[in-house]
Amino acid sequence: MRWASLFLLATAPLGCRVLPDKALSVPSSEVMATGFSGPPKIRFGTYPTATVGTFFLGPNLGRHGYRLQPGEKNGVSYTCRGGHIDIIHVRIAADWTAYLATETFQTLMSGKPGFSYKLAVDRSHNYVSFTYPPDWDRLSHVEREATAREMALAIGPYLSYTMTTWHEILTWFGFRCIGVATEFPSAFSWEDSYSNLIGTRVAVRALQDTRHRYNEAIEIAIDEEMKALGIQPAGVARRATERVKGEWFTGSVLFFVNIKKRNFDVGLDDGYVTPTLLPGPIGCPTAAPLSYPAPTLHEVSRRGFSVQIETRSKEWERDKIFWVLFGDRRDRRVQPIIHIPLLMEHVRRDAVARYNYMTELDDSPHWARR
C-alpha cells in the first residue's frame, strides 16, 4: 500500500462519499447498530525509510477521517516500545476493523449466512459465512444484540488483520497495485504487521466509546496507544531511520528503495506480534518491545459460533501462490486460517534463499525480537 503522493491525490477521492454517513454522527458505540454507508476511504502507506516521500510524525497526529478529512496527518512515527509505526497502516486497519465489525454485527442480527468484502487496493474478494448456535433464534433481542456486539468486536479485528496480512503476502509474491511497479520492496517491512495490529486494537477501543463520535473516538484511541508505546518527536523518528540506512534499507527515491529488514512475525508462533526496535539508544535506551496478541476466533467458538473465511485471489500473481499451496495453477479459494501459515513459512524460507536473513529457521526471528 505504498505509492507516490501523486497517486494518493489522484485516487483518494474514490474512497469518499458525497452523502453524509450517519454512522459518523452518532456516538461511536452506536456505529455498529447504525452501520456505515460503505467501506472506508482509500489510503496508501509509506516506507519506514529516510527517503523521498516519507513524512515523519511526532505526538501530534492530527484529525482522523473515515471519509475525507483535510486535518489528517499521515506518516511514520517512532515509539520506544513499538519501534516505527506507520500511522497510515494504523488508520487503515482501524477503519476496516470498524467496518467489518459493523458488517458482522448487522449480519448476525439479521440472521443472514454471511457477507463479502475486499480491500480497495487489492483484487482479492473475501467471503465470510457464519454457523449460528442452535438457540440463537430463541434468544431475546437484547440477548442477541449483546452477543452480536461481543462477536463483532472479536471477528472485526480478525478479519481486518487477516486481510492486511494477506495483502503483505500478495506483495511478497510481486503484486502490482496499478500494474506498473511491484510492491515487493515493501512486503513485511519491519513496521507493517505491528502497525496493522495497533489499528485493530484502536478500533475495538473506539467502538466502545459512548461519549465521542467515531472519528474523534479513533483520534483519542490512537493518541492513547501511541502515548503508551512512548511516541517520540518527529526528529527522533527521522534520525532513527537514518541510522539504519545501508543496513536495513538502501535507496533514496520511491520505486528505487530496497527494504532489507523485514518482520515476518504475524503471531503464528506464540500468538503474539513483537515489534522491531532499532538498535542502540534512541531517546529511550532501556525500553523493551511491547508484544500484543494477534486477533483470534477463540471467543467466537466458545460462544457456539463458527466462522468460515475464504479468499478468492484475482491478482495476476495468484498462480505463484496456488503453486505453493496446491502444486498446480488452477483457480482456487484460499482459506486464510489454513493457508496463511503455509504461505508465511514459504515467505520465510524464500527470504533465507534471497537474503540469508537467518542462519536457521526457528519460531522467533532474531531481527524481530531484539
N, C-alpha and C positions, 0 to 999 in steps of 0.2 A: 504494500500500500504506500509506495514511495514514488512520487512523481514531481516534476518541477512545478514551481508556483504557477506557471502559465497554464498547465493542465488543470490545476486546482481552481484557478479563477474561471476557466472556461467551463468546467463541469459542475462546480459546486451548486449552482442554481438548480440543477436537475434533481437535487435531493431536497429541495424546499417546496412547500405547498403555498399556494396563493391564499386559500381559505384558512381561517383560524383553526387551530387544533384544540378542541375542547379539553383534551387531557392536560393541556398546558395552563389552563385557567382554574383548575381545581387543586386542592391540597394534594401533595404528591402521594399520600397514602390512598387516595381515591382514584389514582390513574388507572389501575388495573380494571376497576369496575367501569370506568368511563370509556377506556380504550383509545389508543392513538388512531389518527386518521390514516396512518401509513408508516412504513419504516423510517428510520432516522435519515438525516441528510448524509450525503457522501463526504467523507473526509479522507485525506491521504497523509500517511505517516511520513517520517523523515529518517534520515540516517542519524545514528548517535555519534556522528563524527564531526570534527572541526573542519568542515568543508563548505563550499558554496551551497547555499540553500538550507543549511541547518541553523535554526534560531535557538538560542539558549535562554531559559527562563529561570527566574528566582521564585520567591514565595508568592508574588502577585501574579496569579494565573488568570485574572480577568473573569468575564462572564462565561456562562455556558448556554449553548443553544441547541435544543433538539432540532429546531429548524434554523433558519438564518439568524445569526447573532453577531453583529459587527464588533462587539466588545470581547469576543472570544480570543484568548491568546493560546497559541499552539507552538510547540517546540519541544526541546529536551531539557529536563531538569536533572540535577544531581542530588541524591539523598544519601545520608550517612549509612542507612541500613538497607536501602534498596538499590544502591548504585544509580545508574542512569535510568530515568523514567521518561518514556515517550508520552507526553501529555495527550497527543492526538490519539494514540492507541488506547489510552485510558478513557477518553471521551467516546471513542468508537465502541469499545466493549461495554461501557456503562449504558449508552443509549440502546444498543442491541439487546443487552440483558433486560432492560426495562421493557422494550418492545416484545421480546419473546416471552417474558413473564406475563405480560398483558395478554398476548395471544393464548398462552397456556391457560390462564385464569378463565378467559371468555370461552374457550373450548370446553373446559371441564364443566363450567356452569351450564353450558348448553347441552352437554352430553354428547357432543359430536365426536367422531372417531379420531380426528387429528387435524393437522394443518401443515402447510408448506411455507418455506421461506428461502431467501438467498441473500448473501452479501452482495451489495450492488457492484463491487469491483470484480467479483468472481462470476464465472458462468455456471458453477455448480448449483443444483437445486437440492434442497434438503427437505425430507419428509419425516414428520414425527406422528406416530399413532399411539393411542392410549388403550389399555385394557383397564376397565374400572373394577373396583371392589364389588363383590356380589350385592352388598347392601346399599350401594350408592344412591339408588332411586328412592330408598326408604328413609334416607336422612332428611331432616328438616332443611329448609332453605338456609337458615342460619348456620347449621352444622356443615352443609355443603360449601357455603361461602367461606367459612373459616378454614376448612380443609383445602379447598381450591387455592386459597391465598397461600397457605403453607406450601403446597405443592409447587405453585408458580414461583415462589421465592427460592425453591431448590432447583427446579427444572430450567428456569430462565438463565441463571448463571452457567449451568452445564451446557446448554445449547449454544450460548454465546461463546464460551471458552473453547468448546469443541470446534465451532465454526471458524474461529480465528486461528486455532491450531491447524485446521485443515488448510487454511489459506497459506500458512507458513510452509506446509508440506508441498503445496502446489508450487510455491516459488522455488523451493529446493529442486523441483523437477523442471524448472525453467519457464514457469508461467509468464506470459506476456499479457499484461492487462489490456493494452491497446495495440498489440501486435507489432511493436517496434523493438523495444529492448527488453531482455529478460530481467526479471526481478530477483534472480538467483543471488546476486551480491547481498541482498538484504535478508535472505531467509534465515530465520532463527538468529538474527543478530543479538548481541549479548543482553539487550534490554527488552526484547519483544514480548516474550511469553509472560514475564513478570508484570509488564505494563498492562497486558490484556487481563491478567488475573486481578490486578488492582482495580481495573474498571468494573469487573463483575462485583467486587466487594462494595465499591462505591454505590452501585445501583441498588443493591439489596438494602443498604443503609438508607438511601434516599427514598425508596418506595415505602418505607415505614415512617417517614416524616409527616406528621399530622399538621404541622404549622406552616410549612412553606410550599409554594408551587414547585413543580418538578424541576425546572431549570435551576432555581435558586437552591433547592434541596441537593442537587448534584454539585453545585458550586461549593456548598458548605461541606458536603461529604468528601469531595476531592481535597479541599483545604485541610480538613481534619486528618485525612490519610497521609497527605504529604508532610504535614507537621509531625505526625507520629513517626514517619520514616526519617525525619531530620533533613528537610529540604534546605539546600544551600543557595547562596546568591548565584545569579546567572554567571558572574565572572568565574566562580569556582567550577561550575558545570563546564564552561569552556576550557579552562586550564586543565581540568581533569582529563578531558578528551585529548587535548593537545599533547599531554604527557605520553599517551599510548600510540600516537601516530607512528607508523612504521612497524610497530609490533602487532597492534590489534587491527589496524586498517592502513591502507595506502590509497593515494589519490587525493585530489582536491576538488573535483567537479563531479556533479551528478552524472551517472552512467559510466564514469571512469573511476569509481570508488570500489575498492575490493575489501570487503569485511573479512578479516582473518579470524576474529574472535567470535565464536558462536556459543549459544547456550541452549542445549537440547533438553534441558530439564523442564518437562511439562507435567511432572507429578506422577509419572508412571512407576517409579521405583518405590518410593516410600509414601506416596500420597501428597507430598509437599513440593512446592516450587521454590527454589532457592535462587535469589538474585546474584548477579555477578558484581562484586565490588572491585573498584580499581585498586591496584597495589599501592601501598605506601600511604602516608598521612595526607588527606585532602580536606582539611578542616574538621575532620572527625577521626583521628588516628586510632581510637580504641573501639570503634564501632564494629559490631558483628552483624552479618547478614540476617535479615528477618525473613524466615521462611513462612509461607502461608499455605494452607491446604488447598489443593485443586478441587473444584466442584465435583460432586459425585451424585449418584442417584440412590444412595443408600436409604435416605429418609423416605424417598418415593416408594421403594419396595417395602419398607417397614409399614407403610400405611395401606398396603394392599394394592397399589397401582403397579402396572408395568408399562414401560415406555420403549418403543422401538424407533430407532432413528436410522434413516437411510440417506445416503448422499449419491445423487446421480451426477457424475462429473461430465461436463460438456466441453472442458478445456481441450485444446489441441494436444496437450501433454498427457492426457489420460492414458494413452496406450502404454507409456512407460510405467505408470502406476499399476495398471492392470497386469502388466508383465511381472512386476514384483509380487503382486498379491496372488494372481491366479495362474501365471505361467502361460497366458495367452493374451490376445488383444481384443477379445470380444467385449461388447458393451456390457458393463456390469454395474451393479449398485454396490456401493461401499457401505458397510456397517461400521461406523466410527468406533463403537465400543470394542469391536473385534479387530478391525484393520488398522486403526491408528497406532496401536502398539507395534504391529508388524512393520508398518512404514517407518516409524521412528527408529526401530532397530536398523532398518536398511539405511536410513539417513545417517545414523551414527557411523555405521561401517563405511559408508560412502565418504564421510568426512575423513576417516582414517586413511582411506585409499588416496583421497585427493590432497589432503593437507597434513597427514600424520599428526592430527590433533592430540591423540592419546597414544601412549606406549602399549596400552592394553584396554580392552573393553571391560568396563565394570558398570555398576549401577550408580556411581557417584562421579560424574565427570569432574575432574580436578579443577578445570578452569571455571566451573560454575559454583564451586563450594569453598572458595577461599575464606 
